[in-house]
Amino acid sequence: MADVTAVGGPDGSRRASHTMIAMMNKWVVTLLFVLRGATALGAEPLAVLPSDTDPRISQFNSPHLAWLPDGRARNQLLVFLPGTGGKPEKGLFHPFAATAAGLGYHVVALMYADNVAAQKKCAPSDDPDAYMKFRNAIIRGGAIGPHRAIPPQDSIESRLEQLLIYLDAQYPDRGWGQYLLKPKGGVRWRMVVVAGQSQGGGHSYMLGKSHEVARVLMFGSPKDYSSRFNAPAKGFDSHTKTPLNRFFAYNHIRDNGNGCTHEQQMKVLRQIGLPALGVADADNPRPFYGHARVLYTNADLGNSTKFHGSVLKGSLSVNRPVWKYMLTEAVD
């Protein structure tokens, strides 16, 4: 189901169309899980429409997904943010989410306003702060240009909080409430691992920059490189509330599209300061990857050239050990 852009109309017909589309989304989600034989928060993830968590939401309404810990709970929440145009229901990162759940994480994959690529909007901009403004608007709400703004209810932070409130209310004995600050409201960020692919990885960096989180995991990311200034984006640096020791990046060295080349991506990572904490070849790993924070692969994909998302493919044998390392390596 395509996302809907919120627009107004004097005759109310467009509002009615939003209602009809929301109802159709609910029918599709219900049918999907009936066909799968899924039970709420069982082996399959639970699907939750964003509009069910906040009645103000009318767009980007494909379902969030939530997984319970498999076995002993780690009492940490993994929040996964898909890349541009991604939807949680699509399966690319599901093996990673299942791996995290198997390690004891509560896991949610968040649907958010991801239909515009950061690089298309910001890379050619004359504004050196373009990337920071773009990402902060999507994370907290605000203008991302002269003709578009992200309303508060569509921001990543609001959607995450409202999803946790919903899950806690529906399943009060499943541990979701521990990630909320009660009674004042907000997310208990120190218990949260933020992870994402491509655009979602850049947002994960920004969340780790503005909050102290448990760790930050970036896949096929960050790609925040300015073609106008031929330099890494301003603001992608070591000035983060989360200690740098908790940041990890995993990329394919032949991922030379989607905003920048691998070498330009390494320049972004060097500006952040991560390579100084160790770089590891995942194809020829040392024990514990030498405790590196930047990992890369040159794994062969056969006839495929889809290197950008390859580091989240469950079928690529090099990946799962890297995921487990990123999710469990000791951090300060």
Kinemage of the C-alpha trace (Angstrom):
@kinemage 1
@onewidth
@group {chain A} dominant
@subgroup {mainchain}
@vectorlist {calphas} color= white
{ca met a 1} P 0.000 0.000 0.000
{ca ala a 2} L 1.493 3.329 -1.025
{ca asp a 3} L 1.970 6.090 1.528
{ca val a 4} L -0.476 8.990 1.363
{ca thr a 5} L 0.454 12.654 1.378
{ca ala a 6} L -1.855 14.603 3.681
{ca val a 7} L -3.814 17.244 1.811
{ca gly a 8} L -6.921 19.257 2.606
{ca gly a 9} L -10.138 19.751 0.690
{ca pro a 10} L -13.294 21.768 1.240
{ca asp a 11} L -15.643 18.914 0.336
{ca gly a 12} L -14.074 16.409 2.728
{ca ser a 13} L -13.650 13.835 -0.060
{ca arg a 14} L -9.893 13.666 0.401
{ca arg a 15} L -10.281 13.154 4.140
{ca ala a 16} L -12.686 10.342 3.358
{ca ser a 17} L -10.130 8.789 1.034
{ca his a 18} L -7.582 8.816 3.888
{ca thr a 19} L -10.096 6.958 6.065
{ca met a 20} L -10.774 4.385 3.362
{ca ile a 21} L -7.055 3.808 2.766
{ca ala a 22} L -6.420 3.428 6.517
{ca met a 23} L -9.213 0.829 6.682
{ca met a 24} L -7.736 -1.031 3.709
{ca asn a 25} L -4.314 -0.997 5.386
{ca lys a 26} L -5.852 -2.585 8.497
{ca trp a 27} L -7.536 -5.291 6.389
{ca val a 28} L -4.258 -6.069 4.614
{ca val a 29} L -2.321 -6.294 7.905
{ca thr a 30} L -4.977 -8.528 9.471
{ca leu a 31} L -5.101 -10.821 6.441
{ca leu a 32} L -1.295 -11.036 6.334
{ca phe a 33} L -1.061 -12.324 9.878
{ca val a 34} L -4.050 -14.656 9.584
{ca leu a 35} L -2.414 -16.257 6.553
{ca arg a 36} L 0.866 -16.593 8.426
{ca gly a 37} L -0.859 -18.090 11.440
{ca ala a 38} L 0.867 -15.506 13.619
{ca thr a 39} L -0.146 -14.781 17.195
{ca ala a 40} L 0.450 -11.426 18.858
{ca leu a 41} L 4.131 -11.034 19.587
{ca gly a 42} L 4.807 -14.680 18.810
{ca ala a 43} L 7.496 -16.078 16.499
{ca glu a 44} L 6.361 -13.677 13.819
{ca pro a 45} L 6.595 -9.925 14.500
{ca leu a 46} L 3.512 -8.003 15.490
{ca ala a 47} L 2.351 -5.414 12.949
{ca val a 48} L 1.004 -2.114 14.286
{ca leu a 49} L -0.340 0.635 12.055
{ca pro a 50} L 1.123 4.029 13.031
{ca ser a 51} L -2.387 5.531 12.930
{ca asp a 52} L -3.440 3.077 15.648
{ca thr a 53} L -0.811 4.575 17.949
{ca asp a 54} L -1.604 8.215 17.181
{ca pro a 55} L -4.883 9.345 15.543
{ca arg a 56} L -3.135 12.390 14.067
{ca ile a 57} L -1.185 10.160 11.680
{ca ser a 58} L -2.573 9.879 8.148
{ca gln a 59} L 0.508 9.287 5.993
{ca phe a 60} L 3.485 6.908 6.041
{ca asn a 61} L 1.042 4.456 7.557
{ca ser a 62} L 2.557 1.112 6.578
{ca pro a 63} L 2.870 -0.987 9.729
{ca his a 64} L 5.603 -0.818 12.315
{ca leu a 65} L 6.875 -4.260 13.350
{ca ala a 66} L 7.728 -5.480 16.847
{ca trp a 67} L 9.579 -8.617 17.993
{ca leu a 68} L 9.793 -9.950 21.549
{ca pro a 69} L 13.086 -11.254 22.952
{ca asp a 70} L 13.635 -14.922 22.192
{ca gly a 71} L 14.695 -16.398 25.518
{ca arg a 72} L 16.238 -14.375 28.318
{ca ala a 73} L 15.573 -10.651 27.889
{ca arg a 74} L 18.545 -8.320 27.576
{ca asn a 75} L 16.357 -5.385 28.696
{ca gln a 76} L 17.487 -3.282 25.787
{ca leu a 77} L 15.403 -2.090 22.835
{ca leu a 78} L 16.709 -2.236 19.268
{ca val a 79} L 15.070 0.358 17.019
{ca phe a 80} L 15.635 -0.279 13.300
{ca leu a 81} L 15.139 2.492 10.720
{ca pro a 82} L 14.828 1.399 7.055
{ca gly a 83} L 16.488 3.275 4.202
{ca thr a 84} L 14.891 5.592 1.668
{ca gly a 85} L 11.516 4.272 0.526
{ca gly a 86} L 11.818 1.307 2.884
{ca lys a 87} L 8.988 -0.226 4.845
{ca pro a 88} L 9.352 -2.464 7.905
{ca glu a 89} L 7.139 -5.133 6.346
{ca lys a 90} L 9.685 -5.656 3.560
{ca gly a 91} L 12.010 -8.490 4.429
{ca leu a 92} L 15.593 -7.289 3.789
{ca phe a 93} L 16.518 -6.669 7.442
{ca his a 94} L 14.237 -9.290 9.032
{ca pro a 95} L 17.088 -11.811 9.545
{ca phe a 96} L 19.017 -9.094 11.409
{ca ala a 97} L 15.966 -8.286 13.549
{ca ala a 98} L 15.462 -11.983 14.318
{ca thr a 99} L 19.153 -12.269 15.258
{ca ala a 100} L 18.773 -9.360 17.687
{ca ala a 101} L 15.623 -10.893 19.202
{ca gly a 102} L 17.525 -14.158 19.582
{ca leu a 103} L 20.146 -12.282 21.595
{ca gly a 104} L 17.474 -11.023 23.991
{ca tyr a 105} L 16.580 -7.645 22.505
{ca his a 106} L 13.103 -6.218 22.234
{ca val a 107} L 13.026 -5.074 18.597
{ca val a 108} L 10.914 -2.555 16.708
{ca ala a 109} L 11.193 -1.532 13.074
{ca leu a 110} L 9.770 1.936 12.601
{ca met a 111} L 7.818 3.337 9.661
{ca tyr a 112} L 8.675 7.011 9.232
{ca ala a 113} L 8.876 9.784 6.607
{ca asp a 114} L 11.579 8.151 4.489
{ca asn a 115} L 10.397 8.933 0.959
{ca val a 116} L 13.057 11.596 0.202
{ca ala a 117} L 16.740 10.650 -0.009
{ca ala a 118} L 19.045 12.826 2.073
{ca gln a 119} L 21.634 12.893 -0.711
{ca lys a 120} L 19.219 14.161 -3.363
{ca lys a 121} L 18.047 16.927 -1.068
{ca cys a 122} L 21.340 17.890 0.568
{ca ala a 123} L 24.408 16.817 -1.443
{ca pro a 124} L 24.190 19.677 -4.008
{ca ser a 125} L 23.045 22.288 -1.468
{ca asp a 126} L 24.948 25.544 -0.866
{ca asp a 127} L 23.951 25.310 2.801
{ca pro a 128} L 26.732 23.555 4.762
{ca asp a 129} L 24.152 22.619 7.425
{ca ala a 130} L 21.749 21.023 4.918
{ca tyr a 131} L 22.227 17.443 6.110
{ca met a 132} L 21.830 18.368 9.774
{ca lys a 133} L 18.643 20.339 9.097
{ca phe a 134} L 17.189 17.568 6.956
{ca arg a 135} L 17.845 14.825 9.480
{ca asn a 136} L 16.766 16.841 12.525
{ca ala a 137} L 13.454 17.637 10.804
{ca ile a 138} L 12.734 13.965 10.159
{ca ile a 139} L 13.804 12.979 13.669
{ca arg a 140} L 11.964 15.739 15.587
{ca gly a 141} L 9.667 17.432 13.068
{ca gly a 142} L 10.190 20.667 11.163
{ca ala a 143} L 10.917 22.079 7.720
{ca ile a 144} L 13.069 20.122 5.281
{ca gly a 145} L 12.777 22.732 2.553
{ca pro a 146} L 10.718 25.737 1.489
{ca his a 147} L 7.727 23.612 0.480
{ca arg a 148} L 7.673 20.712 2.916
{ca ala a 149} L 7.638 20.139 6.649
{ca ile a 150} L 7.449 17.033 8.814
{ca pro a 151} L 4.602 17.423 11.338
{ca pro a 152} L 5.380 16.404 14.930
{ca gln a 153} L 3.323 13.205 14.763
{ca asp a 154} L 5.375 11.972 11.795
{ca ser a 155} L 8.758 12.537 13.439
{ca ile a 156} L 10.848 9.497 14.358
{ca glu a 157} L 10.976 10.376 18.045
{ca ser a 158} L 7.209 10.876 18.347
{ca arg a 159} L 6.372 7.722 16.385
{ca leu a 160} L 8.724 5.647 18.516
{ca glu a 161} L 7.286 6.970 21.779
{ca gln a 162} L 3.694 6.468 20.619
{ca leu a 163} L 4.466 2.908 19.477
{ca leu a 164} L 5.976 2.044 22.865
{ca ile a 165} L 2.979 3.557 24.675
{ca tyr a 166} L 0.669 1.440 22.497
{ca leu a 167} L 2.653 -1.780 23.028
{ca asp a 168} L 2.824 -1.187 26.788
{ca ala a 169} L -0.935 -0.608 26.940
{ca gln a 170} L -1.794 -3.652 24.815
{ca tyr a 171} L 0.831 -5.987 26.317
{ca pro a 172} L 1.637 -4.641 29.800
{ca asp a 173} L 3.508 -7.779 30.892
{ca arg a 174} L 5.861 -7.964 27.881
{ca gly a 175} L 8.446 -5.413 29.005
{ca trp a 176} L 7.793 -2.577 26.557
{ca gly a 177} L 7.046 -0.042 29.290
{ca gln a 178} L 10.596 -0.135 30.662
{ca tyr a 179} L 11.736 1.905 27.633
{ca leu a 180} L 9.454 4.817 28.512
{ca leu a 181} L 10.103 7.635 30.966
{ca lys a 182} L 7.104 7.641 33.250
{ca pro a 183} L 5.159 9.685 34.153
{ca lys a 184} L 6.733 12.685 32.407
{ca gly a 185} L 6.908 11.009 29.005
{ca gly a 186} L 9.684 10.393 26.524
{ca val a 187} L 11.926 7.482 25.582
{ca arg a 188} L 14.507 6.037 27.957
{ca trp a 189} L 17.289 6.438 25.407
{ca arg a 190} L 20.064 4.868 27.489
{ca met a 191} L 18.294 1.525 27.086
{ca val a 192} L 17.941 1.907 23.310
{ca val a 193} L 20.154 0.643 20.479
{ca val a 194} L 19.501 2.616 17.286
{ca ala a 195} L 20.244 0.893 13.991
{ca gly a 196} L 19.481 1.579 10.371
{ca gln a 197} L 20.344 1.008 6.757
{ca ser a 198} L 21.362 3.814 4.356
{ca gln a 199} L 19.218 6.866 5.262
{ca gly a 200} L 18.160 5.033 8.416
{ca gly a 201} L 21.813 4.593 9.393
{ca gly a 202} L 22.374 8.339 9.107
{ca his a 203} L 19.376 8.977 11.345
{ca ser a 204} L 20.814 6.464 13.796
{ca tyr a 205} L 24.052 8.466 13.940
{ca met a 206} L 22.037 11.637 14.592
{ca leu a 207} L 20.060 10.004 17.400
{ca gly a 208} L 23.350 8.921 18.968
{ca lys a 209} L 24.639 12.450 18.542
{ca ser a 210} L 21.714 14.086 20.350
{ca his a 211} L 20.985 11.378 22.964
{ca glu a 212} L 23.111 9.018 24.986
{ca val a 213} L 22.044 5.635 23.643
{ca ala a 214} L 23.226 2.077 24.335
{ca arg a 215} L 24.867 1.766 20.903
{ca val a 216} L 24.560 2.930 17.275
{ca leu a 217} L 24.687 0.478 14.358
{ca met a 218} L 25.019 1.774 10.779
{ca phe a 219} L 24.630 -0.471 7.706
{ca gly a 220} L 25.467 0.802 4.211
{ca ser a 221} L 25.913 4.108 5.997
{ca pro a 222} L 26.666 6.942 6.625
{ca lys a 223} L 26.403 8.401 3.117
{ca asp a 224} L 26.299 12.064 4.156
{ca tyr a 225} L 28.741 13.561 1.696
{ca ser a 226} L 28.448 16.999 0.063
{ca ser a 227} L 29.053 17.060 -3.690
{ca arg a 228} L 28.843 20.870 -3.521
{ca phe a 229} L 31.765 21.113 -1.074
{ca asn a 230} L 33.396 17.774 -1.985
{ca ala a 231} L 33.612 16.919 1.707
{ca pro a 232} L 31.817 14.997 4.437
{ca ala a 233} L 28.691 16.688 5.721
{ca lys a 234} L 29.174 19.240 8.456
{ca gly a 235} L 28.051 17.876 11.820
{ca phe a 236} L 29.075 14.275 11.206
{ca asp a 237} L 31.850 14.446 13.772
{ca ser a 238} L 32.944 13.175 17.169
{ca his a 239} L 30.797 15.641 19.135
{ca thr a 240} L 28.193 13.098 20.255
{ca lys a 241} L 26.347 12.516 23.508
{ca thr a 242} L 26.857 8.786 22.970
{ca pro a 243} L 30.523 7.785 23.469
{ca leu a 244} L 32.178 6.944 20.134
{ca asn a 245} L 33.085 3.521 21.482
{ca arg a 246} L 29.395 2.605 21.095
{ca phe a 247} L 29.211 3.400 17.346
{ca phe a 248} L 29.629 0.651 14.720
{ca ala a 249} L 29.522 0.774 10.908
{ca tyr a 250} L 29.386 -2.187 8.504
{ca asn a 251} L 29.662 -1.629 4.746
{ca his a 252} L 30.450 -3.351 1.459
{ca ile a 253} L 33.505 -1.854 -0.225
{ca arg a 254} L 31.833 -2.059 -3.658
{ca asp a 255} L 28.891 0.045 -2.466
{ca asn a 256} L 29.812 3.052 -4.596
{ca gly a 257} L 26.381 4.505 -5.262
{ca asn a 258} L 23.445 5.801 -3.264
{ca gly a 259} L 25.035 9.136 -2.478
{ca cys a 260} L 28.783 8.571 -2.415
{ca thr a 261} L 31.600 6.138 -3.076
{ca his a 262} L 33.075 3.820 -0.471
{ca glu a 263} L 36.141 6.059 -0.180
{ca gln a 264} L 33.956 9.123 0.387
{ca gln a 265} L 32.039 7.131 2.974
{ca met a 266} L 35.331 6.359 4.722
{ca lys a 267} L 36.042 10.101 4.778
{ca val a 268} L 32.740 10.614 6.613
{ca leu a 269} L 33.695 7.906 9.099
{ca arg a 270} L 37.159 9.437 9.594
{ca gln a 271} L 35.552 12.825 10.299
{ca ile a 272} L 33.436 11.095 12.963
{ca gly a 273} L 36.565 9.408 14.327
{ca leu a 274} L 35.525 5.748 14.082
{ca pro a 275} L 38.447 4.279 12.047
{ca ala a 276} L 40.797 5.380 14.825
{ca leu a 277} L 38.978 2.840 17.021
{ca gly a 278} L 39.773 0.018 14.608
{ca val a 279} L 38.923 -1.202 11.096
{ca ala a 280} L 38.302 -4.900 10.368
{ca asp a 281} L 38.031 -7.028 7.243
{ca ala a 282} L 34.995 -9.198 7.973
{ca asp a 283} L 36.034 -11.666 5.260
{ca asn a 284} L 39.293 -12.414 7.088
{ca pro a 285} L 38.370 -11.760 10.700
{ca arg a 286} L 40.676 -11.607 13.674
{ca pro a 287} L 39.295 -12.770 17.040
{ca phe a 288} L 36.453 -10.422 18.015
{ca tyr a 289} L 37.277 -8.473 14.824
{ca gly a 290} L 40.092 -6.827 16.755
{ca his a 291} L 37.377 -4.916 18.678
{ca ala a 292} L 37.005 -2.669 15.598
{ca arg a 293} L 34.180 -0.156 15.162
{ca val a 294} L 34.352 -0.028 11.342
{ca leu a 295} L 33.866 -3.319 9.512
{ca tyr a 296} L 33.743 -4.046 5.794
{ca thr a 297} L 33.223 -6.919 3.415
{ca asn a 298} L 34.054 -7.563 -0.222
{ca ala a 299} L 31.812 -10.623 -0.406
{ca asp a 300} L 30.903 -11.839 -3.884
{ca leu a 301} L 27.223 -11.407 -4.731
{ca gly a 302} L 27.293 -13.517 -7.878
{ca asn a 303} L 25.395 -11.786 -10.675
{ca ser a 304} L 23.952 -9.169 -8.336
{ca thr a 305} L 25.265 -5.613 -8.018
{ca lys a 306} L 23.042 -4.740 -5.045
{ca phe a 307} L 25.952 -4.033 -2.740
{ca his a 308} L 24.192 -1.278 -0.815
{ca gly a 309} L 21.819 -3.550 1.097
{ca ser a 310} L 24.014 -6.646 0.998
{ca val a 311} L 25.314 -6.235 4.557
{ca leu a 312} L 21.794 -7.045 5.803
{ca lys a 313} L 21.226 -10.121 3.638
{ca gly a 314} L 20.617 -13.194 5.740
{ca ser a 315} L 21.874 -15.414 2.924
{ca leu a 316} L 25.359 -13.838 2.951
{ca ser a 317} L 27.384 -16.030 5.311
{ca val a 318} L 29.771 -13.279 6.409
{ca asn a 319} L 26.955 -11.169 7.857
{ca arg a 320} L 25.506 -12.977 10.879
{ca pro a 321} L 28.778 -13.163 12.844
{ca val a 322} L 29.263 -9.435 12.218
{ca trp a 323} L 25.727 -8.659 13.383
{ca lys a 324} L 26.230 -10.641 16.579
{ca tyr a 325} L 29.521 -8.863 17.213
{ca met a 326} L 27.966 -5.421 16.695
{ca leu a 327} L 25.063 -6.311 18.990
{ca thr a 328} L 27.147 -7.782 21.820
{ca glu a 329} L 30.694 -6.356 21.736
{ca ala a 330} L 31.560 -4.685 25.039
{ca val a 331} L 31.180 -0.910 25.040
{ca asp a 332} L 31.944 1.818 27.562
